[in-house]
Amino acid sequence: MQALNAWKRERRGQAPVVEGTGQRFRCNVISAVTNPRTLRFMVSRKNFTPPVFLEFLKHLLCDLPRKVLLIADRHPVHTAAAVKQ
């Protein structure tokens, strides 16, 4: 809506200017796809650390009745000693 209001205020032939608030944030998303094609994901504003990855795994396993085949890349968090335990 803010961009639309800026467009109406500008003169014809000039590009609209939308002022930003300067507030930036970051988030990390981790996801998994289950066998029956269900997407599970977690959004976190924390850095991606072994405790965050373990929290995701805990939530992933809480309602799955069967064993899980986990495929992960070689991100340092995935190969951390805390995760291997």
C-alpha positions as CSV (number, residue, x, y, z in Angstrom):
1,M,0.0,0.0,0.0
2,Q,2.9,2.3,0.7
3,A,4.2,1.9,-2.8
4,L,0.8,2.6,-4.3
5,N,0.5,5.9,-2.3
6,A,4.0,7.0,-3.5
7,W,3.0,6.3,-7.1
8,K,-0.1,8.5,-6.8
9,R,1.9,11.4,-5.3
10,E,4.6,11.5,-7.9
11,R,4.2,13.5,-11.1
12,R,3.5,11.7,-14.3
13,G,6.7,10.5,-16.0
14,Q,8.7,10.4,-12.8
15,A,9.6,7.2,-10.9
16,P,7.9,6.8,-7.5
17,V,10.2,7.1,-4.5
18,V,9.3,4.9,-1.5
19,E,11.2,5.8,1.6
20,G,12.4,2.8,3.7
21,T,12.3,2.5,7.4
22,G,15.9,1.3,7.8
23,Q,14.8,-1.5,10.0
24,R,16.4,-4.7,8.8
25,F,16.2,-8.1,10.3
26,R,17.4,-11.5,9.3
27,C,15.9,-15.0,9.7
28,N,17.0,-18.5,9.0
29,V,14.8,-21.2,7.6
30,I,15.4,-24.9,7.9
31,S,13.1,-27.4,6.2
32,A,12.5,-31.0,5.6
33,V,10.2,-33.0,3.3
34,T,8.6,-36.1,4.7
35,N,7.8,-39.3,2.7
36,P,4.1,-38.4,2.2
37,R,5.2,-35.1,0.7
38,T,4.6,-33.0,3.8
39,L,6.8,-29.9,4.2
40,R,8.1,-29.3,7.7
41,F,10.0,-26.1,8.4
42,M,11.2,-23.8,11.2
43,V,12.0,-20.1,11.0
44,S,14.5,-18.7,13.5
45,R,15.9,-15.3,14.1
46,K,18.9,-16.9,15.9
47,N,22.1,-17.9,14.2
48,F,22.2,-21.4,12.8
49,T,24.0,-23.3,15.5
50,P,24.0,-26.9,16.6
51,P,21.4,-26.3,19.4
52,V,19.1,-24.7,16.8
53,F,19.5,-27.7,14.5
54,L,18.9,-30.1,17.3
55,E,15.7,-28.2,18.2
56,F,14.5,-28.6,14.6
57,L,15.3,-32.3,14.7
58,K,13.5,-32.7,18.0
59,H,10.3,-31.0,16.6
60,L,10.7,-33.1,13.4
61,L,10.8,-36.4,15.3
62,C,8.0,-35.6,17.9
63,D,5.1,-36.8,15.8
64,L,6.7,-39.2,13.3
65,P,6.0,-42.8,14.2
66,R,8.8,-44.3,12.0
67,K,12.5,-44.0,11.6
68,V,13.8,-41.1,9.7
69,L,16.5,-41.0,6.9
70,L,18.3,-37.8,7.4
71,I,20.2,-36.4,4.4
72,A,22.3,-33.3,5.1
73,D,25.1,-31.4,3.4
74,R,28.4,-30.8,5.0
75,H,27.5,-27.6,6.8
76,P,29.6,-27.2,9.9
77,V,26.5,-27.3,12.1
78,H,25.5,-30.7,10.6
79,T,28.9,-32.2,11.3
80,A,29.3,-30.7,14.8
81,A,30.1,-33.1,17.7
82,A,26.8,-32.2,19.6
83,V,24.8,-33.2,16.5
84,K,26.7,-36.5,15.9
85,Q,25.7,-37.7,19.4
